[in-house]
Amino acid sequence: MTKKKKKNEDPKVHEDLNGFKMDINSFGEISSSFSIDKINEFLNKNVEDKKLKDRDDLKSDEKEKKS
């Protein structure tokens, strides 16, 4: 048996994303309470890109930025 969620219940989110809401209207357009730039900034900071993790040229760039 599956559990049904209440529609009024807010999902658990990362503390940086509190207040984040996404809606899809009848035309299929996605609207969000955060700007795309803010979402991308969060993802860049918190999610590792699997396609780029083995590239040597990016690893050396990251080391230079930390110095």
PDB file of N, CA, C and O in Angstrom:
ATOM      1  N   MET A   1       0.827  -1.192   0.000  1.00  0.00           N
ATOM      2  CA  MET A   1       0.000   0.000   0.000  1.00  0.00           C
ATOM      3  C   MET A   1       0.867   1.250   0.000  1.00  0.00           C
ATOM      4  O   MET A   1       1.907   1.290   0.658  1.00  0.00           O
ATOM      5  N   THR A   2       0.456   2.232  -0.710  1.00  0.00           N
ATOM      6  CA  THR A   2       1.212   3.483  -0.741  1.00  0.00           C
ATOM      7  C   THR A   2       0.559   4.504   0.164  1.00  0.00           C
ATOM      8  O   THR A   2      -0.655   4.495   0.369  1.00  0.00           O
ATOM      9  N   LYS A   3       1.376   5.377   0.696  1.00  0.00           N
ATOM     10  CA  LYS A   3       0.863   6.450   1.544  1.00  0.00           C
ATOM     11  C   LYS A   3       0.508   7.635   0.685  1.00  0.00           C
ATOM     12  O   LYS A   3       1.234   7.973  -0.250  1.00  0.00           O
ATOM     13  N   LYS A   4      -0.587   8.260   0.993  1.00  0.00           N
ATOM     14  CA  LYS A   4      -0.994   9.455   0.267  1.00  0.00           C
ATOM     15  C   LYS A   4      -0.564  10.683   1.056  1.00  0.00           C
ATOM     16  O   LYS A   4      -0.779  10.770   2.265  1.00  0.00           O
ATOM     17  N   LYS A   5       0.047  11.631   0.352  1.00  0.00           N
ATOM     18  CA  LYS A   5       0.460  12.875   0.993  1.00  0.00           C
ATOM     19  C   LYS A   5      -0.696  13.859   0.998  1.00  0.00           C
ATOM     20  O   LYS A   5      -1.512  13.889   0.077  1.00  0.00           O
ATOM     21  N   LYS A   6      -0.749  14.640   2.022  1.00  0.00           N
ATOM     22  CA  LYS A   6      -1.723  15.723   2.050  1.00  0.00           C
ATOM     23  C   LYS A   6      -1.243  16.824   1.119  1.00  0.00           C
ATOM     24  O   LYS A   6      -0.048  17.116   1.077  1.00  0.00           O
ATOM     25  N   LYS A   7      -2.137  17.432   0.384  1.00  0.00           N
ATOM     26  CA  LYS A   7      -1.744  18.475  -0.558  1.00  0.00           C
ATOM     27  C   LYS A   7      -1.242  19.726   0.151  1.00  0.00           C
ATOM     28  O   LYS A   7      -0.449  20.473  -0.423  1.00  0.00           O
ATOM     29  N   ASN A   8      -1.668  19.970   1.348  1.00  0.00           N
ATOM     30  CA  ASN A   8      -1.269  21.179   2.071  1.00  0.00           C
ATOM     31  C   ASN A   8       0.086  21.013   2.749  1.00  0.00           C
ATOM     32  O   ASN A   8       0.669  21.995   3.209  1.00  0.00           O
ATOM     33  N   GLU A   9       0.585  19.801   2.815  1.00  0.00           N
ATOM     34  CA  GLU A   9       1.852  19.541   3.495  1.00  0.00           C
ATOM     35  C   GLU A   9       3.017  19.985   2.628  1.00  0.00           C
ATOM     36  O   GLU A   9       3.104  19.601   1.461  1.00  0.00           O
ATOM     37  N   ASP A  10       3.915  20.794   3.187  1.00  0.00           N
ATOM     38  CA  ASP A  10       5.096  21.247   2.459  1.00  0.00           C
ATOM     39  C   ASP A  10       6.159  20.160   2.485  1.00  0.00           C
ATOM     40  O   ASP A  10       6.357  19.519   3.517  1.00  0.00           O
ATOM     41  N   PRO A  11       6.842  19.942   1.375  1.00  0.00           N
ATOM     42  CA  PRO A  11       7.901  18.929   1.344  1.00  0.00           C
ATOM     43  C   PRO A  11       9.118  19.390   2.129  1.00  0.00           C
ATOM     44  O   PRO A  11       9.318  20.587   2.334  1.00  0.00           O
ATOM     45  N   LYS A  12       9.923  18.444   2.562  1.00  0.00           N
ATOM     46  CA  LYS A  12      11.172  18.760   3.255  1.00  0.00           C
ATOM     47  C   LYS A  12      12.178  19.201   2.210  1.00  0.00           C
ATOM     48  O   LYS A  12      12.394  18.505   1.217  1.00  0.00           O
ATOM     49  N   VAL A  13      12.795  20.357   2.430  1.00  0.00           N
ATOM     50  CA  VAL A  13      13.767  20.890   1.482  1.00  0.00           C
ATOM     51  C   VAL A  13      15.012  21.356   2.230  1.00  0.00           C
ATOM     52  O   VAL A  13      14.994  21.525   3.449  1.00  0.00           O
ATOM     53  N   HIS A  14      16.079  21.557   1.487  1.00  0.00           N
ATOM     54  CA  HIS A  14      17.321  22.104   2.039  1.00  0.00           C
ATOM     55  C   HIS A  14      17.023  23.496   2.591  1.00  0.00           C
ATOM     56  O   HIS A  14      16.183  24.211   2.044  1.00  0.00           O
ATOM     57  N   GLU A  15      17.695  23.878   3.654  1.00  0.00           N
ATOM     58  CA  GLU A  15      17.415  25.172   4.301  1.00  0.00           C
ATOM     59  C   GLU A  15      17.618  26.364   3.368  1.00  0.00           C
ATOM     60  O   GLU A  15      16.984  27.402   3.554  1.00  0.00           O
ATOM     61  N   ASP A  16      18.495  26.232   2.362  1.00  0.00           N
ATOM     62  CA  ASP A  16      18.700  27.318   1.404  1.00  0.00           C
ATOM     63  C   ASP A  16      17.527  27.468   0.439  1.00  0.00           C
ATOM     64  O   ASP A  16      17.396  28.491  -0.232  1.00  0.00           O
ATOM     65  N   LEU A  17      16.676  26.443   0.372  1.00  0.00           N
ATOM     66  CA  LEU A  17      15.553  26.463  -0.565  1.00  0.00           C
ATOM     67  C   LEU A  17      14.199  26.637   0.119  1.00  0.00           C
ATOM     68  O   LEU A  17      13.162  26.368  -0.486  1.00  0.00           O
ATOM     69  N   ASN A  18      14.202  27.079   1.361  1.00  0.00           N
ATOM     70  CA  ASN A  18      12.924  27.326   2.043  1.00  0.00           C
ATOM     71  C   ASN A  18      12.111  28.345   1.270  1.00  0.00           C
ATOM     72  O   ASN A  18      12.629  29.386   0.866  1.00  0.00           O
ATOM     73  N   GLY A  19      10.838  28.047   1.065  1.00  0.00           N
ATOM     74  CA  GLY A  19       9.970  28.942   0.320  1.00  0.00           C
ATOM     75  C   GLY A  19       9.950  28.668  -1.171  1.00  0.00           C
ATOM     76  O   GLY A  19       9.285  29.380  -1.923  1.00  0.00           O
ATOM     77  N   PHE A  20      10.666  27.650  -1.605  1.00  0.00           N
ATOM     78  CA  PHE A  20      10.729  27.315  -3.023  1.00  0.00           C
ATOM     79  C   PHE A  20       9.457  26.587  -3.440  1.00  0.00           C
ATOM     80  O   PHE A  20       9.097  25.566  -2.855  1.00  0.00           O
ATOM     81  N   LYS A  21       8.791  27.109  -4.438  1.00  0.00           N
ATOM     82  CA  LYS A  21       7.567  26.508  -4.972  1.00  0.00           C
ATOM     83  C   LYS A  21       7.666  26.454  -6.487  1.00  0.00           C
ATOM     84  O   LYS A  21       8.181  27.376  -7.119  1.00  0.00           O
ATOM     85  N   MET A  22       7.171  25.374  -7.059  1.00  0.00           N
ATOM     86  CA  MET A  22       7.095  25.241  -8.515  1.00  0.00           C
ATOM     87  C   MET A  22       5.673  24.863  -8.879  1.00  0.00           C
ATOM     88  O   MET A  22       5.054  24.031  -8.215  1.00  0.00           O
ATOM     89  N   ASP A  23       5.160  25.471  -9.931  1.00  0.00           N
ATOM     90  CA  ASP A  23       3.823  25.177 -10.417  1.00  0.00           C
ATOM     91  C   ASP A  23       3.867  25.001 -11.924  1.00  0.00           C
ATOM     92  O   ASP A  23       4.695  25.602 -12.608  1.00  0.00           O
ATOM     93  N   ILE A  24       2.970  24.174 -12.432  1.00  0.00           N
ATOM     94  CA  ILE A  24       2.818  23.993 -13.872  1.00  0.00           C
ATOM     95  C   ILE A  24       1.394  24.394 -14.217  1.00  0.00           C
ATOM     96  O   ILE A  24       0.434  23.832 -13.690  1.00  0.00           O
ATOM     97  N   ASN A  25       1.266  25.378 -15.115  1.00  0.00           N
ATOM     98  CA  ASN A  25      -0.071  25.846 -15.464  1.00  0.00           C
ATOM     99  C   ASN A  25      -0.700  24.952 -16.528  1.00  0.00           C
ATOM    100  O   ASN A  25      -0.096  23.963 -16.944  1.00  0.00           O
ATOM    101  N   SER A  26      -1.899  25.290 -16.967  1.00  0.00           N
ATOM    102  CA  SER A  26      -2.637  24.450 -17.910  1.00  0.00           C
ATOM    103  C   SER A  26      -1.982  24.394 -19.293  1.00  0.00           C
ATOM    104  O   SER A  26      -2.304  23.513 -20.091  1.00  0.00           O
ATOM    105  N   PHE A  27      -1.074  25.317 -19.583  1.00  0.00           N
ATOM    106  CA  PHE A  27      -0.357  25.310 -20.856  1.00  0.00           C
ATOM    107  C   PHE A  27       0.968  24.549 -20.767  1.00  0.00           C
ATOM    108  O   PHE A  27       1.687  24.444 -21.760  1.00  0.00           O
ATOM    109  N   GLY A  28       1.292  24.022 -19.597  1.00  0.00           N
ATOM    110  CA  GLY A  28       2.536  23.284 -19.409  1.00  0.00           C
ATOM    111  C   GLY A  28       3.718  24.168 -19.092  1.00  0.00           C
ATOM    112  O   GLY A  28       4.856  23.700 -19.100  1.00  0.00           O
ATOM    113  N   GLU A  29       3.472  25.447 -18.811  1.00  0.00           N
ATOM    114  CA  GLU A  29       4.562  26.360 -18.466  1.00  0.00           C
ATOM    115  C   GLU A  29       4.896  26.212 -16.984  1.00  0.00           C
ATOM    116  O   GLU A  29       4.010  26.124 -16.134  1.00  0.00           O
ATOM    117  N   ILE A  30       6.174  26.188 -16.701  1.00  0.00           N
ATOM    118  CA  ILE A  30       6.650  26.029 -15.329  1.00  0.00           C
ATOM    119  C   ILE A  30       6.922  27.405 -14.739  1.00  0.00           C
ATOM    120  O   ILE A  30       7.628  28.222 -15.331  1.00  0.00           O
ATOM    121  N   SER A  31       6.355  27.648 -13.568  1.00  0.00           N
ATOM    122  CA  SER A  31       6.650  28.892 -12.855  1.00  0.00           C
ATOM    123  C   SER A  31       7.245  28.523 -11.500  1.00  0.00           C
ATOM    124  O   SER A  31       6.882  27.517 -10.891  1.00  0.00           O
ATOM    125  N   SER A  32       8.160  29.360 -11.051  1.00  0.00           N
ATOM    126  CA  SER A  32       8.886  29.071  -9.823  1.00  0.00           C
ATOM    127  C   SER A  32       8.947  30.311  -8.952  1.00  0.00           C
ATOM    128  O   SER A  32       8.885  31.438  -9.444  1.00  0.00           O
ATOM    129  N   SER A  33       9.070  30.088  -7.647  1.00  0.00           N
ATOM    130  CA  SER A  33       9.188  31.210  -6.723  1.00  0.00           C
ATOM    131  C   SER A  33      10.618  31.732  -6.657  1.00  0.00           C
ATOM    132  O   SER A  33      10.847  32.813  -6.116  1.00  0.00           O
ATOM    133  N   PHE A  34      11.591  30.987  -7.198  1.00  0.00           N
ATOM    134  CA  PHE A  34      12.989  31.411  -7.239  1.00  0.00           C
ATOM    135  C   PHE A  34      13.396  31.647  -8.686  1.00  0.00           C
ATOM    136  O   PHE A  34      12.848  31.039  -9.605  1.00  0.00           O
ATOM    137  N   SER A  35      14.353  32.527  -8.875  1.00  0.00           N
ATOM    138  CA  SER A  35      14.868  32.768 -10.225  1.00  0.00           C
ATOM    139  C   SER A  35      15.738  31.588 -10.641  1.00  0.00           C
ATOM    140  O   SER A  35      16.276  30.872  -9.797  1.00  0.00           O
ATOM    141  N   ILE A  36      15.867  31.397 -11.937  1.00  0.00           N
ATOM    142  CA  ILE A  36      16.699  30.324 -12.477  1.00  0.00           C
ATOM    143  C   ILE A  36      18.147  30.495 -12.023  1.00  0.00           C
ATOM    144  O   ILE A  36      18.830  29.509 -11.746  1.00  0.00           O
ATOM    145  N   ASP A  37      18.620  31.738 -11.946  1.00  0.00           N
ATOM    146  CA  ASP A  37      20.001  31.992 -11.517  1.00  0.00           C
ATOM    147  C   ASP A  37      20.229  31.511 -10.086  1.00  0.00           C
ATOM    148  O   ASP A  37      21.277  30.939  -9.787  1.00  0.00           O
ATOM    149  N   LYS A  38      19.264  31.738  -9.204  1.00  0.00           N
ATOM    150  CA  LYS A  38      19.408  31.312  -7.818  1.00  0.00           C
ATOM    151  C   LYS A  38      19.386  29.784  -7.715  1.00  0.00           C
ATOM    152  O   LYS A  38      20.133  29.207  -6.925  1.00  0.00           O
ATOM    153  N   ILE A  39      18.541  29.132  -8.504  1.00  0.00           N
ATOM    154  CA  ILE A  39      18.490  27.671  -8.515  1.00  0.00           C
ATOM    155  C   ILE A  39      19.802  27.102  -9.041  1.00  0.00           C
ATOM    156  O   ILE A  39      20.340  26.157  -8.465  1.00  0.00           O
ATOM    157  N   ASN A  40      20.323  27.669 -10.131  1.00  0.00           N
ATOM    158  CA  ASN A  40      21.596  27.200 -10.692  1.00  0.00           C
ATOM    159  C   ASN A  40      22.748  27.417  -9.718  1.00  0.00           C
ATOM    160  O   ASN A  40      23.634  26.569  -9.610  1.00  0.00           O
ATOM    161  N   GLU A  41      22.746  28.529  -9.017  1.00  0.00           N
ATOM    162  CA  GLU A  41      23.791  28.800  -8.023  1.00  0.00           C
ATOM    163  C   GLU A  41      23.757  27.740  -6.923  1.00  0.00           C
ATOM    164  O   GLU A  41      24.803  27.239  -6.510  1.00  0.00           O
ATOM    165  N   PHE A  42      22.570  27.401  -6.453  1.00  0.00           N
ATOM    166  CA  PHE A  42      22.419  26.366  -5.429  1.00  0.00           C
ATOM    167  C   PHE A  42      22.920  25.015  -5.942  1.00  0.00           C
ATOM    168  O   PHE A  42      23.651  24.316  -5.239  1.00  0.00           O
ATOM    169  N   LEU A  43      22.528  24.645  -7.168  1.00  0.00           N
ATOM    170  CA  LEU A  43      22.944  23.358  -7.729  1.00  0.00           C
ATOM    171  C   LEU A  43      24.445  23.301  -7.946  1.00  0.00           C
ATOM    172  O   LEU A  43      25.061  22.269  -7.680  1.00  0.00           O
ATOM    173  N   ASN A  44      25.050  24.380  -8.420  1.00  0.00           N
ATOM    174  CA  ASN A  44      26.498  24.402  -8.621  1.00  0.00           C
ATOM    175  C   ASN A  44      27.242  24.226  -7.310  1.00  0.00           C
ATOM    176  O   ASN A  44      28.294  23.588  -7.268  1.00  0.00           O
ATOM    177  N   LYS A  45      26.701  24.786  -6.245  1.00  0.00           N
ATOM    178  CA  LYS A  45      27.351  24.732  -4.942  1.00  0.00           C
ATOM    179  C   LYS A  45      27.178  23.363  -4.276  1.00  0.00           C
ATOM    180  O   LYS A  45      28.085  22.901  -3.584  1.00  0.00           O
ATOM    181  N   ASN A  46      26.031  22.707  -4.473  1.00  0.00           N
ATOM    182  CA  ASN A  46      25.692  21.528  -3.689  1.00  0.00           C
ATOM    183  C   ASN A  46      25.648  20.201  -4.442  1.00  0.00           C
ATOM    184  O   ASN A  46      25.560  19.146  -3.813  1.00  0.00           O
ATOM    185  N   VAL A  47      25.705  20.229  -5.758  1.00  0.00           N
ATOM    186  CA  VAL A  47      25.588  18.991  -6.527  1.00  0.00           C
ATOM    187  C   VAL A  47      26.816  18.825  -7.413  1.00  0.00           C
ATOM    188  O   VAL A  47      27.185  19.735  -8.156  1.00  0.00           O
ATOM    189  N   GLU A  48      27.441  17.660  -7.329  1.00  0.00           N
ATOM    190  CA  GLU A  48      28.603  17.372  -8.158  1.00  0.00           C
ATOM    191  C   GLU A  48      28.133  16.919  -9.538  1.00  0.00           C
ATOM    192  O   GLU A  48      27.248  16.071  -9.645  1.00  0.00           O
ATOM    193  N   ASP A  49      28.712  17.471 -10.576  1.00  0.00           N
ATOM    194  CA  ASP A  49      28.365  17.101 -11.940  1.00  0.00           C
ATOM    195  C   ASP A  49      29.117  15.827 -12.301  1.00  0.00           C
ATOM    196  O   ASP A  49      30.341  15.841 -12.434  1.00  0.00           O
ATOM    197  N   LYS A  50      28.389  14.729 -12.460  1.00  0.00           N
ATOM    198  CA  LYS A  50      29.008  13.426 -12.711  1.00  0.00           C
ATOM    199  C   LYS A  50      29.779  13.396 -14.027  1.00  0.00           C
ATOM    200  O   LYS A  50      30.771  12.675 -14.147  1.00  0.00           O
ATOM    201  N   LYS A  51      29.338  14.161 -15.001  1.00  0.00           N
ATOM    202  CA  LYS A  51      30.009  14.160 -16.298  1.00  0.00           C
ATOM    203  C   LYS A  51      31.361  14.866 -16.238  1.00  0.00           C
ATOM    204  O   LYS A  51      32.251  14.572 -17.037  1.00  0.00           O
ATOM    205  N   LEU A  52      31.516  15.781 -15.310  1.00  0.00           N
ATOM    206  CA  LEU A  52      32.737  16.581 -15.242  1.00  0.00           C
ATOM    207  C   LEU A  52      33.703  16.139 -14.148  1.00  0.00           C
ATOM    208  O   LEU A  52      34.800  16.690 -14.060  1.00  0.00           O
ATOM    209  N   LYS A  53      33.343  15.176 -13.318  1.00  0.00           N
ATOM    210  CA  LYS A  53      34.171  14.857 -12.151  1.00  0.00           C
ATOM    211  C   LYS A  53      35.510  14.223 -12.501  1.00  0.00           C
ATOM    212  O   LYS A  53      36.449  14.319 -11.710  1.00  0.00           O
ATOM    213  N   ASP A  54      35.629  13.582 -13.655  1.00  0.00           N
ATOM    214  CA  ASP A  54      36.879  12.917 -14.015  1.00  0.00           C
ATOM    215  C   ASP A  54      37.772  13.742 -14.927  1.00  0.00           C
ATOM    216  O   ASP A  54      38.793  13.243 -15.401  1.00  0.00           O
ATOM    217  N   ARG A  55      37.415  14.973 -15.178  1.00  0.00           N
ATOM    218  CA  ARG A  55      38.226  15.810 -16.074  1.00  0.00           C
ATOM    219  C   ARG A  55      39.375  16.437 -15.305  1.00  0.00           C
ATOM    220  O   ARG A  55      39.168  17.084 -14.278  1.00  0.00           O
ATOM    221  N   ASP A  56      40.591  16.242 -15.810  1.00  0.00           N
ATOM    222  CA  ASP A  56      41.776  16.758 -15.142  1.00  0.00           C
ATOM    223  C   ASP A  56      41.889  18.273 -15.259  1.00  0.00           C
ATOM    224  O   ASP A  56      42.373  18.923 -14.332  1.00  0.00           O
ATOM    225  N   ASP A  57      41.455  18.849 -16.378  1.00  0.00           N
ATOM    226  CA  ASP A  57      41.598  20.290 -16.560  1.00  0.00           C
ATOM    227  C   ASP A  57      40.714  21.072 -15.591  1.00  0.00           C
ATOM    228  O   ASP A  57      41.079  22.177 -15.191  1.00  0.00           O
ATOM    229  N   LEU A  58      39.571  20.530 -15.209  1.00  0.00           N
ATOM    230  CA  LEU A  58      38.712  21.224 -14.259  1.00  0.00           C
ATOM    231  C   LEU A  58      39.231  21.099 -12.831  1.00  0.00           C
ATOM    232  O   LEU A  58      39.056  22.016 -12.028  1.00  0.00           O
ATOM    233  N   LYS A  59      39.859  19.990 -12.509  1.00  0.00           N
ATOM    234  CA  LYS A  59      40.410  19.806 -11.169  1.00  0.00           C
ATOM    235  C   LYS A  59      41.523  20.812 -10.900  1.00  0.00           C
ATOM    236  O   LYS A  59      41.623  21.333  -9.789  1.00  0.00           O
ATOM    237  N   SER A  60      42.349  21.088 -11.885  1.00  0.00           N
ATOM    238  CA  SER A  60      43.430  22.052 -11.693  1.00  0.00           C
ATOM    239  C   SER A  60      42.859  23.466 -11.559  1.00  0.00           C
ATOM    240  O   SER A  60      43.416  24.284 -10.825  1.00  0.00           O
ATOM    241  N   ASP A  61      41.762  23.767 -12.253  1.00  0.00           N
ATOM    242  CA  ASP A  61      41.128  25.084 -12.130  1.00  0.00           C
ATOM    243  C   ASP A  61      40.563  25.286 -10.730  1.00  0.00           C
ATOM    244  O   ASP A  61      40.657  26.378 -10.171  1.00  0.00           O
ATOM    245  N   GLU A  62      39.971  24.224 -10.157  1.00  0.00           N
ATOM    246  CA  GLU A  62      39.405  24.321  -8.813  1.00  0.00           C
ATOM    247  C   GLU A  62      40.495  24.560  -7.782  1.00  0.00           C
ATOM    248  O   GLU A  62      40.300  25.331  -6.843  1.00  0.00           O
ATOM    249  N   LYS A  63      41.648  23.904  -7.946  1.00  0.00           N
ATOM    250  CA  LYS A  63      42.758  24.081  -7.009  1.00  0.00           C
ATOM    251  C   LYS A  63      43.273  25.510  -7.049  1.00  0.00           C
ATOM    252  O   LYS A  63      43.621  26.070  -6.010  1.00  0.00           O
ATOM    253  N   GLU A  64      43.327  26.104  -8.228  1.00  0.00           N
ATOM    254  CA  GLU A  64      43.780  27.483  -8.376  1.00  0.00           C
ATOM    255  C   GLU A  64      42.821  28.459  -7.714  1.00  0.00           C
ATOM    256  O   GLU A  64      43.254  29.442  -7.113  1.00  0.00           O
ATOM    257  N   LYS A  65      41.507  28.195  -7.819  1.00  0.00           N
ATOM    258  CA  LYS A  65      40.509  29.069  -7.228  1.00  0.00           C
ATOM    259  C   LYS A  65      40.572  29.042  -5.706  1.00  0.00           C
ATOM    260  O   LYS A  65      40.368  30.068  -5.057  1.00  0.00           O
ATOM    261  N   LYS A  66      40.854  27.865  -5.131  1.00  0.00           N
ATOM    262  CA  LYS A  66      40.922  27.731  -3.674  1.00  0.00           C
ATOM    263  C   LYS A  66      42.154  28.429  -3.111  1.00  0.00           C
ATOM    264  O   LYS A  66      42.133  28.865  -1.960  1.00  0.00           O
ATOM    265  N   SER A  67      43.216  28.545  -3.884  1.00  0.00           N
ATOM    266  CA  SER A  67      44.471  29.142  -3.401  1.00  0.00           C
ATOM    267  C   SER A  67      44.369  30.635  -3.245  1.00  0.00           C
ATOM    268  O   SER A  67      45.339  31.282  -2.848  1.00  0.00           O
TER     269      SER A  67
END
